[in-house]
Amino acid sequence: MFNSFIDGLLLIFQLKPFVFMLVGAAIGFWVGILPGLGGGTTLALMLPFVYKMTPAEAFPFLLGMHSVCATTGDITSILFGIPGESVAVALIVDGFPMAKKGEAGRALGAALMSSLVGALIGAAALTLAIPVVRPLVLAFGSPEMFMVIIIGLTCISSLSGQGKRGSLLGLMAGGFGFMCSLVGQDPYAGIHRYTFGLVYLWGGIPLVPVMIGIYAIPEIIELIVRGTAIAGEAPAENLGRGVMEGVRDTFRHFWLTVRCSIVGALVGMLPGIGGGVAQWIAYAQATHSAGSREERTGFGHGDIRGVLGPGAANNSKEGGALIPTVAFGIPAGPGMAILLGAFLIMGIVPGPDMLTKHLTLTFSMVWTIVVANIIVVTICLLFINRIARLTRVRGNLIVPFLFFLCFIGAFTTNNNMNDLIVLLIFGGIGVLMARFGWPRPPFALGYILGRIAEFYLSVSVSRYGGSWLLRKGTILLFLIAVGVAFYPFLKERILRTKEAGT
Amino acid sequence: MRYGGKMMMSLGLIGVAAWVVVTALKWPLRTAVFPVTIGILVFFITIGELFLGLFEGEEATEKKPGGEKVSLERVDQPLPTRKMLWASAWAMGFFLLILLIGFPISIPLFTFLYLRLHGKERWGISLGLSASAFGCFYGLFVWLLHIPFPDGWLQRGLRVLGIV
């Protein structure tokens, strides 16, 4: 096994695979920055190019591209408040307020370094999981998946404001997101729910226009009204010196970064759940690290830990997602499903052979994630100060480009003009939510998890009847969910007692 | 209590939740179970929030041991409504332009109009940035990624009339 591990490294440093990896990483860099076009879309666009490649060339090319997309998606989220990737929404919550305070460099430095740490931990998870992957993944049936989603939903309590009304507003926003996810065909009988007779809504309301609308449109409207640069009147000196500060922040909160990376790798491993969930669980983890109630109110207004958590989880989930794809041929998400197509084009059948006959190729995938991320993060860190200066450009000059990115980002999701209507409707809802103090992260979480939750519940009930509730794994995960739900209240109580004592 | 926007939003959500539940009641049990459960939960939670608002006021607060009320939220200064409506009108205008003349023309046109009319920028800057917006759009999305962009209503209308 150790020989295969080293051979995998040597394989990607051969001339052709290395060049293909660099080309893939360069494409992934730019696609990651563009909103709407995700890693999955890029993989689909690039798939025809791998026909003439050998497996040793194709996988560095595709994986180099895919793993880098998640890293550079953070840049747009932080600088402009537009999610570069649907998995980079949680980064906006604290990243964009930091950009508005003139700390874009620091936020970007932290996001990139935590992404690198996350990618390394994700790759390590993939390496360590190879010998033990089978019992681990097979232990998770649909009831356990449903319970993992319930754990994700309980994070709403961490993403809400403080106090009774803060919690209620969070639950309302989460519930509203959940209700929006109910649109489309139901998973039991295919009955159309709340579709108003529109074929467009049969598959549900698309995620990317909703997220761009909820997060980006309100920020652009605010930018137009304020009439200043994104960084406003913040002192210019913070901008230039922030990158290294952000890098140091990653190591200052290293345990949080590692914790969130592990969360990302574990959630990424579960088919059908993916980065959308991992980022919010990681964000909830980050909010738990607040040492006082005053510190807790800083989240959502530019706390660096709110950047580190999701940044790390976004990248570690890539390594995790490769585990079921490679070992079982079960894709963990849309990107991995397309990668599975590449396996078949190459004449390789994912499964036990990948852990025996093709072990060197499997390890070369691990190394591709590591090396591509190291290269891209290093290059980004060298130039990020210049990119951060965009936040000081006059708002008037930048607003048309932001609208352009939002509309194109929404359209390119499905190449459907209806996506623009969805963008505007949810943009309006986002503006109202921002104006009247409704927290937006619980909405995003409810919306992302609603559909998956119903799907796994339907499969669980159909497959096991009522007995799914009595499975050991389900009970254990339910208890964890109860713990996660009550932890913020418990912590608030502890902090209140501590404050009263001082 | 002030009958503010926050209250109107809560009332709106109560209405949506009620509609979700009532609509779902017509469906088979399995199809309806999720919408009904979520709808009822949201309905009652929102009513609870409204009542709390009636007694506590608009802002989330907490009483300190001395009886003094402290805010639990960092509330940003609200933006002026009229300016927000104008800003939203630009977003809507861009959408209408796209519908009417399609992406390739509306992107440089919108950029130019925004820079000249709202930004009061000079002709050179407005023209230069409009050209670069078109360059970015065409180079990246049309030439490199081959994304098909539909024609606007105007182009389609002209084609139907046989003018183009």
Interface residues (C-beta under 8 A of the other chain):
Chain A: W30 L34 L37 L45 G161 Q162 G163 K164 R165 G166 L168 L169 L171 M172 G175 F176 F178 M179 L182 D186 Y188 A189 I191 R193 Y194 I217 I220 I221 E222 I224 V225 R226 R293 T297 G298 G300 H301 R394 N396 L397 V399 P400 F401 F403 F404 F407 I408 F411 T412 N415 M417 L420 I421 L424 G427 G428 V431 L432 M433 R435 F436 G437 W438 G450 E454 L457 S458 V461 A500
Chain B: G4 G5 K6 M9 S10 L13 V16 A17 V20 T23 A24 W27 P28 R30 T31 F34 P35 I38 G39 L41 V42 I45 T46 G48 E49 L52 G53 E56 E59 A60 T61 E62 P65 L72 E73 R74 V75 P78 L79 P80 K83 M84 W86 A87 S88 W90 A91 M92 F94 F95 I98 L99 F103 I107 F110 T111 Y114 L115 H118 G119 K120 E121 I125 L129 A133 C136 F137 L140 F141 L145 I147 P148 F149 P150
